Amino acid sequence: MEKVVNYGSLFIARNVLAVAFIIIGLRTFCQTVSNHVEYTKPAGWTEKMVGTDKYFFPPNAEDSKVLAVAIISPFKTQARDRKKDFEQYLRGRIRTDEQLKYFSKVAELHSTCSSEPMLAAVMDVQTTKGLARRMYLAFPGSEKWGVLAVVTGNESVMKKYQADLNAFVASCLKADVWTTYQMIRTEETAAATKPTTEASPAPSAREPAASGKSRIRAMYVANILQMVPNTYTYGYTYKNFNTFWTILDNGKVYFGYPPENPHEFDFHAACSKQGDCVSYEEKSGQLQFTWKNQSVALSLDAAQITLGAVYSGQSGPTVFRKIASENGTRLQGAYRRKAFVNLNSAAASGNVSAETIFVFSKDGRFSVYGWSGFVATSKGSPMSSTQAPGAIAPPPPPAGVGVAASNQDMRYGLYEVKNNQLILTYADGKKEQYFFFRYPQEEEDVLAIGGVNYISVED
């Protein structure tokens, strides 16, 4: 193997949103040197310059037609807006003759060569030659971020070369690239217009919309339980996710997930570009439109509407419930989201589990705990405090929460709920905003944060 060096400071890991995998039989040769990261080109791969980007192709001639790895031009960013900057940078790389079909959330991946996370995102783009699936990994520095792209037109070929793909980024990322790609794609919150750092809409807010923008009349959510083939082993597994209707005052229903505040988001442009809208007719107090080949007659006074199953492998009917306005809401208790991936196969064995727990108190404090890897059980004893007088102390974790042996993270600060936005201000001054609501008819047990459901943890 030969080394290919991409200059720019190494990245960084704060949140545990990805997992570490042990890949049997894979040997890595990359090393991090001073202020740059080294990529390793696997044996037999060829390289070619395309403009300012350096592309690498697998040794098999047919495979090289549908798979490439590229070191692309770096981009500049400010640390506080790094996710938003990364998304804008990637969207800016889409050519005028290409059409964006899917854009995942920007995820943070655990970096083994820094205390800060790498960034990753996946998008599908319709090109003149067909559908291209692209995965981007970022190694940011103080000013410029180095970016590696994996481009494929055939996912099975990408999976075939997973060991070689791992070698490219082994200096900083020990997680399996193929597995990480799959997890980002199947993440419950991912959608073509999924937000990164900006909050989603306040469904029943009545403030005037910005000039030329549409205003939201109501918003509905349905939780889907779907049985899908297991990606990593035999049999099937269940996928759980939320899907939304956003009713606009311009006669449209938007099926996507608005990436910005609804009073600033241009729904008309989004509908025109992505085709995620349909028109509705208002007759006798009902809105009539079609969703996934089903006719819908919706009264905005209705708390819910029930339809048949619309997804292959879906369990039960599709029940849309109206989202209530949230302003000044005070929360109490712990809410958990868990994930598990079975990696058992003929070639390897193992599994990965991960979870995130938010703990809220009515005095406006919060803490968030993230774990990945082997999960044990804590006793829920109060945390000892070493904060200076007057500093914010995190609320303690509840009894029985999981603790990961491989990786762990805890942050805390103050929270505020405003216009269905959960605003988190961390102890270090950094802020994050998420679309927020208490799940309709299950308000005490389920919180939706960033479109993902967190379930109440009982002590």
Buried (B, 14 or more C-beta within 10 A) or exposed (E): BEEBEBEBBBBBBBBBBBBBBEBEEBEBEBEBEEEBBBBBBBEEBEBEEEEEBBBBBBEEEEBBBBBBBBBBEBBEBEEEEBBBBBBEBBEEBBEEEEBBBBBBBBBBBBBBBBEBBBBBBBBBBBEEEEEBBBBBBBBBBEEBBBBBBBBBBBBEBBBBBBBBBBBBBBBBBBBBBBBBBBBBBBBBBBBBBBBBBBBBBBBBBEEEBBEEBBBBBBBBBBBBEBBEEBBBBEEEBEBEBBBBBBBBEBBBBBBBBBBBBBBEBBBBEBBEEBEBBBEBEEEEEBBBBEBEEEEBBBEEEBEEBEBEBBBEBBEEEBBBBBBBBBEEBEBEBBBBBBBEBBBEEEEBEBBBBBBBBBBBBEEBBBBBBBBBBBBEEEEBEEEEEEEEEEEBEBBBBBBEBBBBEBBEBBBBBBBBBBBBBBBBBBBEEEEBBBBBBBBBEBEEBBBBBBBBBBBBBEE
